[in-house]
């Protein structure tokens, strides 16, 4: 009889010990589950960056070196990596506002077009200093030159593919180019100039063949 009671007591003690061990394991598993959840959430949103909308207050002004362009009631288009992000219109004073939400674009280009103005690039921004930046652009865009005196494209910040635009009906519309493998292509670029092929003089003065933009 005593032996029977001893076995039952021992069995009960083992059962109680196992239960305690399971409680301890569950207690220590909770932090690991929480850490794993944080890791999964971080990993998920790491590939989908959370960004706030950018509300831009913009101003378009005449370039002091060329004041012939109109700045009233132009259409403004914002592109990120050549994808249209937003459109808006300039008021009669050359001011505008536009809002969009960036994702992972490497740069943002600002373009305008309107009466007597073909689509041209007026500025490019790689990042914004705040969610409500105040930006001023000029028509035509203000340009910079490198050490060799070559005009730099506002979009790619390079000068090796930038050409001065030449207007006029009597100019050749294109030049023939033959590659090393015999392929023939035609380009409006000839003698170091970009030939527009029209007598109507536009606002743009330069063309970047890398980005296919006028500015």
C-alpha positions in Angstrom: 0.0 0.0 0.0 2.8 2.4 0.9 4.5 1.5 -2.4 1.4 2.3 -4.3 1.1 5.7 -2.6 4.8 6.4 -3.4 4.3 5.7 -7.1 1.3 7.9 -7.3 3.0 10.7 -5.5 6.0 10.4 -7.7 3.8 10.4 -10.8 2.0 13.4 -9.6 5.3 15.2 -8.9 6.6 14.4 -12.4 3.3 15.6 -13.9 3.6 18.8 -11.9 7.2 19.2 -13.0 6.4 18.7 -16.6 3.6 21.3 -16.3 6.0 23.8 -14.7 8.6 23.2 -17.4 5.9 23.8 -20.1 4.9 27.1 -18.4 8.6 28.1 -18.3 9.0 27.3 -22.0 5.9 29.3 -22.9 7.1 32.2 -20.8 10.4 32.3 -22.7 8.8 31.8 -26.1 6.8 35.0 -25.9 9.7 37.4 -26.4 10.9 35.3 -29.4 7.5 35.5 -31.0 7.5 39.3 -30.5 11.0 39.6 -32.0 10.1 37.5 -34.9 7.0 39.6 -35.6 9.1 42.8 -35.5 11.6 41.2 -37.9 8.8 40.2 -40.4 7.2 43.7 -40.3 10.5 45.4 -40.7 11.4 43.2 -43.6 8.1 43.7 -45.3 8.1 47.5 -45.1 11.8 47.6 -45.8 10.9 46.9 -49.5 8.0 49.3 -49.4 9.4 52.6 -47.9 6.8 54.8 -46.2 7.0 58.3 -47.6 4.9 61.4 -46.9 3.3 63.5 -49.7 5.4 66.4 -50.9 3.5 69.7 -51.3 5.5 72.1 -53.5 5.0 75.8 -53.7 6.5 76.7 -57.1 7.4 79.9 -58.9 8.4 80.3 -62.5 10.4 83.4 -63.5 11.9 84.7 -66.7 15.5 84.1 -67.2 17.3 87.4 -66.9 19.3 86.6 -70.0 16.2 85.8 -72.1 13.0 87.5 -71.0 11.0 86.7 -74.2 9.1 83.7 -72.8 5.6 83.8 -71.3 5.3 82.5 -67.8 1.5 82.9 -67.4 -0.9 79.9 -67.5 1.7 77.3 -68.4 1.2 73.6 -67.8 3.6 72.1 -65.3 4.4 68.3 -65.3 6.4 66.6 -62.6 8.2 63.4 -63.6 10.0 60.9 -61.4 12.4 58.7 -63.4 10.5 59.6 -66.5 7.1 58.6 -65.0 4.4 61.3 -64.6 3.7 62.0 -61.0 1.6 65.2 -61.1 0.3 67.9 -63.3 -0.8 71.4 -62.5 -1.2 74.9 -64.0 0.6 78.2 -63.4 -1.4 81.2 -62.5 -1.1 84.7 -64.1 1.8 85.5 -61.8 3.9 82.4 -62.6 3.1 80.6 -59.4 1.8 77.1 -58.9 1.3 74.4 -56.3 1.5 70.7 -56.7 1.3 67.6 -54.4 2.5 64.1 -55.0 3.9 61.1 -53.0 7.4 60.0 -53.9 8.4 56.4 -53.7 11.9 55.4 -54.7 12.6 57.8 -57.6 16.2 58.8 -58.1 15.3 62.3 -59.4 12.4 64.6 -60.2 12.1 66.6 -63.4 9.9 69.7 -63.8 8.7 70.4 -67.3 6.5 73.1 -68.8 4.6 73.6 -72.0 2.1 76.1 -73.2 1.4 78.8 -75.8 4.5 79.3 -78.0 6.5 77.0 -75.7 7.2 73.4 -76.5 7.8 70.9 -73.7 11.1 71.8 -72.0 12.9 71.0 -68.8 13.1 73.8 -66.3 14.7 72.0 -63.4 15.6 68.7 -61.8 15.7 67.8 -58.1 17.2 64.7 -56.6 15.6 65.1 -53.2 13.5 67.5 -51.2 14.7 69.3 -48.0 11.2 69.1 -46.5 7.6 68.0 -47.2 6.7 71.5 -48.2 9.5 72.9 -50.3 9.4 76.3 -51.9 11.1 76.1 -55.4 11.8 78.7 -58.0 12.4 77.9 -61.7 13.4 79.9 -64.7 12.4 79.9 -68.4 14.7 79.0 -70.1 16.4 77.1 -67.3 19.5 78.5 -65.7 22.5 76.5 -66.9 25.9 75.7 -65.5 29.2 75.0 -67.4 31.9 72.6 -66.5 35.6 73.2 -66.3 35.9 73.1 -70.1 33.1 75.6 -70.7 30.6 73.0 -71.8 26.9 73.4 -70.8 25.8 70.8 -68.2 22.4 69.1 -68.5 20.2 69.9 -65.4 18.9 66.3 -65.4 21.9 64.1 -65.7 24.5 66.6 -64.6 26.7 65.8 -67.6 27.8 67.7 -70.7 29.1 65.1 -73.2 25.6 64.7 -74.8 24.5 68.3 -74.7 24.1 70.2 -78.0 23.2 73.8 -78.8 19.8 74.0 -80.5 19.7 75.5 -84.0 16.5 76.8 -85.5 15.8 77.4 -89.2 14.0 75.9 -92.2 17.1 75.7 -94.4 18.9 73.4 -92.0 19.1 69.7 -92.7 16.5 67.8 -90.6 18.8 64.9 -89.9 22.2 63.5 -90.5 23.0 59.9 -91.6 25.1 57.8 -89.2 26.5 54.4 -90.1 27.6 52.2 -87.2 30.5 49.7 -87.2 28.2 46.8 -88.0 26.7 48.6 -91.0 23.4 49.8 -89.4 22.2 53.2 -90.7 20.4 55.7 -88.5 19.4 59.3 -88.8 19.8 61.9 -86.2 18.9 65.6 -86.0 22.3 66.2 -84.5 24.9 67.4 -87.0 28.1 69.4 -86.8 27.8 69.6 -83.0 24.3 71.1 -83.1 20.7 69.9 -82.6 18.7 70.9 -85.7 15.0 71.5 -84.9 14.0 72.0 -88.5 11.7 74.9 -88.1 12.0 78.6 -88.5 9.9 79.3 -85.4 12.5 80.0 -82.7 11.6 78.3 -79.4 12.5 79.1 -75.9 14.8 76.1 -75.4 18.5 76.7 -76.2 20.0 73.3 -75.5 19.2 69.6 -76.0 20.5 66.6 -74.1 20.6 63.5 -76.3 21.1 61.3 -73.2 17.9 62.3 -71.5 16.0 63.4 -74.7 15.1 66.8 -73.1 15.3 70.4 -74.2 16.1 73.1 -71.8 
